[in-house]
């Protein structure tokens, strides 16, 4: 048994997780069309809290009141005050774990047929027919993220994670491939990452000092440079405004895609940073207890389970009882997923994943 996995971890904000297991943010289509919380969503997350996860994170929640930021059908919303009571139901259900909302804007990845309007991003984008945001719209989007965090605090959540990964809006600003602006939000590395720093600063000023703030970053892909991502990580660490940085590796054991950085693991480029009091959490193909132990031994402070958290709502409790337990793995039956608190809508979504469901 890896005792570190079961030990508590205290963040700079003073918040604490009881162990090193976190539920990753999972797109699930379990909310109403307007972003309102459903019983299905509450049940799914509550089961993971009861299953022993020290931190439970919601799916990506859209922040844009105009609807332009929505990335998925039936996506959770934190973009209007009237959604706060529903969010409070989730927060109350997660009262025995650290509860985090992932706040999100899809940018050019917002499906046009879903949002019923033209998508927006840092620059015009021919492939998606997205248009460049005006500077006023950028400032408003920064405020939308801040307002969403304030709503999450009012709803009773412990914190938020800023979604700046996977090719969504904040990644689009970071990437010179999708950000062709020539103002203070484009061009240089400093300008392309400005929107992220201003969102963090705004949340820090608008929420209590004990409110937890994290950020999710992609280390590569989407036109990103590994050198720039690690540079941003170190700068954010040094600014001491975050509790943790969530690096979404897709595969915790892979080498970088960039041939210039091969020869060691992608994870090592992040564990080698000077983390001070900011914590490192990673996600990516962690399905077995031994894999989770391995990643903590390599230097991560805690880990996020996505697929394994869907298939095993009580993964942490099973580990506590038997560190060598055999976790459920794909493919699984629809009945198994139903027993794990997965709704019919979520099952429909998962059925699109190759090899996930056996029937």
Buried (B, 14 or more C-beta within 10 A) or exposed (E): EBEBBBEEBEBBBEBBBBBBBBBBBBBBBBBBEEBBBBEBBBBBBBBBBBBBBBBBBBBBBBBBBBBBBBBBEBBBBBBBEEBBEBBBBBBEBBEEBBBBBBBBBBBBBBBEEBBEEEBBBBBEBEEBEBBBBEEEBBBBBBBBBBBBBBBBBBBBBBBBBBBBBBBBBBBBBBBBEBBEBEEEBBBEBEBBBBBBBBBBBBBBEBBEEEBBBBBBBBBBBBBBBBEBBBBBBBBBBEEEBBBBBBBBBBEBBBBBEEEEBEEEBBBBBBBEBEBEEBBBBBBBBBBBBEBBBBBBEBBBBBBBBBBBBBBBBBBBBBBBEEBEBEBBEBEBEBEBBEEBBBBEBBBEBBEEEEEBBEE
